[in-house]
Amino acid sequence: MADSPAAAADQTWPDRAALVTHARETIARGSKSFAAASQLFDRTTRERVWLLYAWCRACDDIADEQDLGGELGTTPGGDAAERLATIRRLTDLALAGLPTGNPDFDALGVVAAECGLTRAMAEDVIEGFALDAADWTPRGEADLLRYCFHVAGAVGVMMAVVMGVAPDDEDTLDRACDLGLAFQLGNIARDVAEDDRGGRCYLPAEWLAEADIPPGEQLRPCHRAALVEVAKRLAALAADYEASARVGAARLGFRQRWAILSAAGIYGAIARKVAAGGPRVWDARVFTSKGEKIRWVLRAGLQALGRPRGAPRPQWSRSSLKAWASRRGA
């Protein structure tokens, strides 16, 4: 890895085609659902989506000591700040147009140069890793959604720009963020047990208190029925954001719209499965089968030909969440 811009400048910039191949392999291993949906993009958009995904996946893995989203690492939190500094250093090099010595970060450099992704957009994502590094946990719904914005909604904004949405089209970017929020809410519902093993809990403390679940005891058998109700609450919130995002997807080109609606269906199914799975749903990881993915892709193709139903904007959007965090001095 390069330790300075001067050292990085002495390295050879990697071949774009090689980076695309690496990114394609990364998404195929790291997210079968998103990999399936990405095949619907035109070639240029597909490659750029893969390149951006590679950076997101690498940042997540570095921050959580994972391998392509596996079990969370268990290194003491004192190393979290160092891992966060590594993410920021390599991201800065990539956005400066310098080789980083890491293909995932070089991938960001390529797609940022091609699409105009900014340091502020990347920092919005990195702030989610900073929250984890600080052992942050959400108190209420706004806290929960603020975290979801940083780790997923902000990625949705970057993906929208990669797909050609203008950086000043605030409403469409807000809708793209909403889809990321929906995805992350589903992930949180699915990953309660995995997060617990990693010493984390993203369920709002106020929600757990309302369900009479003591802190840290959400997976005990005596609290599983109440936990199911919390999962249903997450799934319902995810559905609201998914509906809002579908309105924004209608503004994209047909192939992009088809891909986004496919991803929305596939990821939305995960949240719905968790909500309907009963008290033992966390005994094994919930997923969508290959056949289910194909059905969602076909259904999305029909949806992409029509016009989405109107959907009210959720209370908390990208703009309101950033304003709320600013008022709190975050």
C-alpha positions as CSV (number, residue, x, y, z in Angstrom):
1,M,0.0,0.0,0.0
2,A,1.2,3.5,-0.7
3,D,2.0,5.6,2.3
4,S,2.0,9.0,0.6
5,P,0.9,10.6,-2.7
6,A,4.5,10.9,-3.7
7,A,5.1,7.1,-3.1
8,A,1.8,6.3,-4.9
9,A,2.8,8.4,-7.9
10,D,5.7,6.0,-8.5
11,Q,3.4,3.1,-8.8
12,T,1.9,1.9,-12.1
13,W,-1.8,2.8,-12.6
14,P,-3.7,-0.5,-13.0
15,D,-5.4,-1.4,-16.2
16,R,-9.1,-0.6,-16.3
17,A,-10.1,-3.9,-17.8
18,A,-8.3,-5.7,-15.1
19,L,-10.0,-3.7,-12.4
20,V,-13.4,-4.4,-14.0
21,T,-12.6,-8.1,-14.0
22,H,-11.6,-7.9,-10.3
23,A,-14.7,-6.0,-9.5
24,R,-17.0,-8.4,-11.3
25,E,-15.5,-11.3,-9.4
26,T,-15.9,-9.4,-6.1
27,I,-19.6,-8.7,-6.6
28,A,-20.2,-12.3,-7.8
29,R,-18.8,-13.5,-4.5
30,G,-19.9,-10.7,-2.2
31,S,-23.5,-10.2,-3.3
32,K,-25.3,-12.7,-5.5
33,S,-28.5,-10.6,-5.4
34,F,-26.9,-7.4,-6.6
35,A,-24.7,-9.3,-9.1
36,A,-27.8,-10.8,-10.6
37,A,-29.6,-7.4,-10.9
38,S,-26.5,-5.7,-12.3
39,Q,-26.6,-7.9,-15.4
40,L,-29.5,-5.9,-16.6
41,F,-27.5,-2.7,-17.0
42,D,-25.9,-1.6,-20.2
43,R,-22.2,-2.6,-20.3
44,T,-20.8,0.8,-19.3
45,T,-23.2,1.2,-16.4
46,R,-22.7,-2.4,-15.3
47,E,-18.9,-2.0,-15.2
48,R,-19.1,1.3,-13.3
49,V,-21.6,-0.3,-10.8
50,W,-19.2,-3.2,-10.2
51,L,-16.2,-0.8,-9.7
52,L,-18.1,1.2,-7.1
53,Y,-19.3,-2.0,-5.4
54,A,-15.7,-3.2,-5.1
55,W,-14.8,-0.1,-3.1
56,C,-17.9,-0.3,-0.9
57,R,-17.2,-4.0,-0.2
58,A,-13.6,-3.4,0.6
59,C,-14.3,-0.6,3.0
60,D,-16.9,-2.7,4.8
61,D,-14.5,-5.7,5.0
62,I,-11.7,-3.5,6.3
63,A,-13.9,-1.8,8.9
64,D,-15.5,-5.0,10.2
65,E,-12.5,-7.4,9.6
66,Q,-14.7,-9.5,7.3
67,D,-14.0,-11.4,4.1
68,L,-16.7,-10.4,1.6
69,G,-19.3,-9.8,4.2
70,G,-18.7,-12.9,6.4
71,E,-18.8,-13.0,10.1
72,L,-17.8,-9.9,11.9
73,G,-14.2,-9.8,13.3
74,T,-13.5,-9.8,17.0
75,T,-10.3,-7.7,17.2
76,P,-10.6,-5.3,20.2
77,G,-12.1,-1.9,19.2
78,G,-8.9,-0.1,19.7
79,D,-7.8,-1.1,16.2
80,A,-11.0,0.3,14.7
81,A,-9.6,3.8,14.5
82,E,-6.6,2.5,12.6
83,R,-8.8,0.6,10.1
84,L,-10.9,3.7,9.6
85,A,-7.8,5.7,8.9
86,T,-6.7,3.2,6.3
87,I,-10.0,3.5,4.6
88,R,-9.8,7.3,4.5
89,R,-6.1,7.3,3.4
90,L,-6.7,4.9,0.5
91,T,-9.9,6.7,-0.5
92,D,-8.2,10.1,-0.6
93,L,-5.4,8.6,-2.8
94,A,-8.0,7.1,-5.2
95,L,-10.0,10.3,-5.5
96,A,-6.8,12.3,-6.1
97,G,-6.3,10.1,-9.2
98,L,-3.3,8.2,-7.7
99,P,-2.8,4.4,-7.5
100,T,-3.3,3.0,-4.1
101,G,-1.8,-0.5,-4.4
102,N,-5.3,-1.9,-3.7
103,P,-7.5,-2.8,-6.7
104,D,-10.7,-2.1,-4.8
105,F,-9.7,1.5,-4.1
106,D,-8.2,1.9,-7.5
107,A,-11.6,0.9,-8.8
108,L,-13.1,3.9,-7.0
109,G,-10.6,6.2,-8.6
110,V,-11.6,5.0,-12.0
111,V,-15.4,5.3,-11.6
112,A,-15.1,8.6,-9.7
113,A,-13.1,10.1,-12.6
114,E,-15.6,8.8,-15.1
115,C,-18.8,9.9,-13.3
116,G,-17.8,12.8,-11.1
117,L,-18.2,11.2,-7.7
118,T,-17.0,13.6,-5.0
119,R,-15.1,13.4,-1.7
120,A,-18.2,14.5,0.1
121,M,-20.2,11.5,-1.3
122,A,-17.5,9.1,-0.3
123,E,-17.2,10.7,3.2
124,D,-21.0,10.2,3.7
125,V,-20.4,6.5,3.3
126,I,-17.2,6.4,5.5
127,E,-19.1,8.1,8.3
128,G,-21.0,4.9,8.8
129,F,-17.8,3.1,9.5
130,A,-16.9,5.8,11.9
131,L,-20.1,5.2,13.8
132,D,-19.2,1.5,14.1
133,A,-15.6,2.4,15.2
134,A,-17.1,4.4,18.0
135,D,-19.3,1.5,19.1
136,W,-22.3,3.6,18.4
137,T,-25.8,2.2,18.9
138,P,-29.2,3.8,17.9
139,R,-31.5,5.2,20.5
140,G,-34.5,5.8,18.3
141,E,-35.8,5.6,14.8
142,A,-34.0,8.8,13.6
143,D,-30.7,7.4,14.9
144,L,-31.4,4.1,13.1
145,L,-32.1,5.8,9.8
146,R,-29.1,8.1,10.2
147,Y,-26.9,5.0,10.4
148,C,-28.7,3.4,7.4
149,F,-28.1,6.6,5.4
150,H,-24.4,6.4,5.9
151,V,-23.9,2.7,5.3
152,A,-26.4,2.2,2.5
153,G,-28.4,5.3,1.5
154,A,-25.2,7.3,0.7
155,V,-24.2,4.4,-1.5
156,G,-27.5,4.6,-3.3
157,V,-26.7,8.3,-4.0
158,M,-23.4,7.4,-5.5
159,M,-24.9,4.6,-7.6
160,A,-27.5,7.0,-8.9
161,V,-24.8,9.4,-10.1
162,V,-23.0,6.4,-11.7
163,M,-26.3,5.7,-13.6
164,G,-26.4,9.3,-14.9
165,V,-28.6,11.1,-12.4
166,A,-27.5,14.8,-12.2
167,P,-25.7,15.7,-8.9
168,D,-28.2,18.6,-8.5
169,D,-31.3,16.4,-9.0
170,E,-32.0,16.4,-5.3
171,D,-35.4,14.6,-5.3
172,T,-34.1,11.7,-7.5
173,L,-31.0,11.4,-5.3
174,D,-33.2,11.4,-2.2
175,R,-35.3,8.5,-3.8
176,A,-32.1,6.6,-4.6
177,C,-31.0,7.1,-0.9
178,D,-34.4,5.7,0.1
179,L,-33.7,2.4,-1.7
180,G,-30.4,2.1,0.2
181,L,-32.3,2.8,3.5
182,A,-34.8,0.0,2.6
183,F,-32.0,-2.4,1.8
184,Q,-30.2,-1.7,5.1
185,L,-33.3,-2.0,7.2
186,G,-33.9,-5.4,5.7
187,N,-30.3,-6.4,6.4
188,I,-30.5,-5.3,10.0
189,A,-33.7,-7.4,10.5
190,R,-31.9,-10.4,8.9
191,D,-28.6,-10.0,10.7
192,V,-29.7,-9.7,14.3
193,A,-27.9,-12.9,15.4
194,E,-24.8,-12.2,13.3
195,D,-24.5,-8.7,14.7
196,D,-25.0,-10.0,18.2
197,R,-22.1,-12.5,17.8
198,G,-20.0,-9.5,16.7
199,G,-21.0,-7.5,19.8
200,R,-23.3,-5.1,17.9
201,C,-27.0,-4.3,18.0
202,Y,-28.6,-1.9,15.5
203,L,-32.2,-2.3,16.9
204,P,-33.2,1.0,18.4
205,A,-33.0,1.0,22.2
206,E,-36.4,2.7,22.4
207,W,-38.0,-0.1,20.2
208,L,-36.5,-2.8,22.4
209,A,-37.8,-1.0,25.6
210,E,-41.3,-0.8,24.1
211,A,-41.1,-4.5,23.4
212,D,-39.9,-5.2,27.0
213,I,-36.7,-6.7,25.7
214,P,-33.7,-5.9,28.1
215,P,-30.5,-4.7,26.4
216,G,-28.4,-7.5,25.0
217,E,-31.1,-10.1,25.6
218,Q,-33.0,-9.9,22.3
219,L,-32.1,-13.4,21.2
220,R,-33.1,-15.2,24.4
221,P,-35.9,-17.7,23.7
222,C,-38.2,-15.8,26.1
223,H,-37.9,-12.6,24.0
224,R,-38.1,-14.1,20.5
225,A,-41.8,-13.5,20.0
226,A,-41.3,-9.8,20.9
227,L,-38.3,-9.7,18.6
228,V,-40.4,-10.9,15.7
229,E,-42.6,-7.8,16.3
230,V,-39.5,-5.6,16.1
231,A,-38.5,-7.3,12.9
232,K,-42.0,-6.6,11.5
233,R,-41.6,-3.0,12.4
234,L,-38.2,-2.9,10.5
235,A,-39.8,-4.6,7.5
236,A,-42.7,-2.2,7.4
237,L,-40.3,0.8,7.5
238,A,-38.3,-0.8,4.7
239,A,-41.4,-1.2,2.6
240,D,-42.2,2.5,2.9
241,Y,-38.7,3.4,1.7
242,E,-38.9,0.9,-1.1
243,A,-42.1,2.4,-2.3
244,S,-40.6,5.9,-2.4
245,A,-37.6,4.6,-4.2
246,R,-39.7,3.0,-6.9
247,V,-41.0,6.5,-7.8
248,G,-37.4,7.7,-8.4
249,A,-36.5,4.5,-10.4
250,A,-39.2,5.4,-12.9
251,R,-37.0,8.4,-14.0
252,L,-34.2,6.2,-15.1
253,G,-33.7,4.5,-18.5
254,F,-35.5,1.2,-19.1
255,R,-32.5,-1.1,-18.4
256,Q,-31.5,0.8,-15.4
257,R,-35.0,0.9,-14.1
258,W,-35.3,-2.8,-14.6
259,A,-32.1,-3.5,-12.7
260,I,-33.1,-1.3,-9.8
261,L,-36.6,-2.7,-9.5
262,S,-35.1,-6.2,-9.6
263,A,-32.8,-5.4,-6.7
264,A,-35.7,-3.8,-4.9
265,G,-37.8,-6.9,-5.2
266,I,-34.9,-9.3,-4.3
267,Y,-33.8,-7.4,-1.2
268,G,-37.3,-6.5,-0.2
269,A,-38.1,-10.2,-0.1
270,I,-35.5,-10.7,2.5
271,A,-37.1,-8.3,4.9
272,R,-40.5,-9.8,4.3
273,K,-39.2,-13.3,4.9
274,V,-37.7,-12.3,8.2
275,A,-40.9,-10.6,9.3
276,A,-42.9,-13.7,8.4
277,G,-40.4,-16.3,9.7
278,G,-41.4,-16.6,13.3
279,P,-39.2,-16.8,16.4
280,R,-36.7,-19.2,15.0
281,V,-36.0,-17.2,11.8
282,W,-32.5,-16.1,13.1
283,D,-31.4,-19.7,13.5
284,A,-30.2,-19.7,9.9
285,R,-29.4,-16.9,7.5
286,V,-32.4,-15.8,5.4
287,F,-31.7,-15.6,1.6
288,T,-33.4,-15.6,-1.7
289,S,-32.9,-18.7,-3.9
290,K,-31.8,-18.5,-7.5
291,G,-35.3,-19.3,-8.6
292,E,-36.7,-16.5,-6.5
293,K,-34.2,-14.1,-8.0
294,I,-35.3,-15.1,-11.5
295,R,-38.9,-14.5,-10.6
296,W,-38.2,-11.1,-9.2
297,V,-36.2,-10.1,-12.3
298,L,-39.1,-11.2,-14.5
299,R,-41.6,-9.4,-12.4
300,A,-39.4,-6.3,-12.4
301,G,-39.3,-6.3,-16.2
302,L,-43.1,-6.0,-16.3
303,Q,-43.0,-3.3,-13.6
304,A,-40.4,-1.3,-15.6
305,L,-42.8,-1.1,-18.5
306,G,-45.5,0.5,-16.4
307,R,-45.7,3.5,-14.1
308,P,-45.2,3.2,-10.4
309,R,-48.0,4.0,-8.0
310,G,-47.7,7.2,-6.1
311,A,-46.0,6.9,-2.7
312,P,-45.7,9.4,0.1
313,R,-42.3,10.4,1.1
314,P,-41.2,8.9,4.4
315,Q,-40.7,11.2,7.3
316,W,-36.9,10.9,7.2
317,S,-35.1,11.5,3.9
318,R,-31.5,12.1,3.0
319,S,-31.8,15.8,3.4
320,S,-33.7,15.7,6.7
321,L,-31.4,13.1,8.2
322,K,-28.3,15.2,7.3
323,A,-30.0,18.3,8.8
324,W,-31.0,16.4,11.9
325,A,-27.4,15.1,12.4
326,S,-26.0,18.6,11.9
327,R,-28.3,20.0,14.6
328,R,-27.1,17.3,17.0
329,G,-23.5,18.2,16.3
330,A,-22.8,14.9,14.7
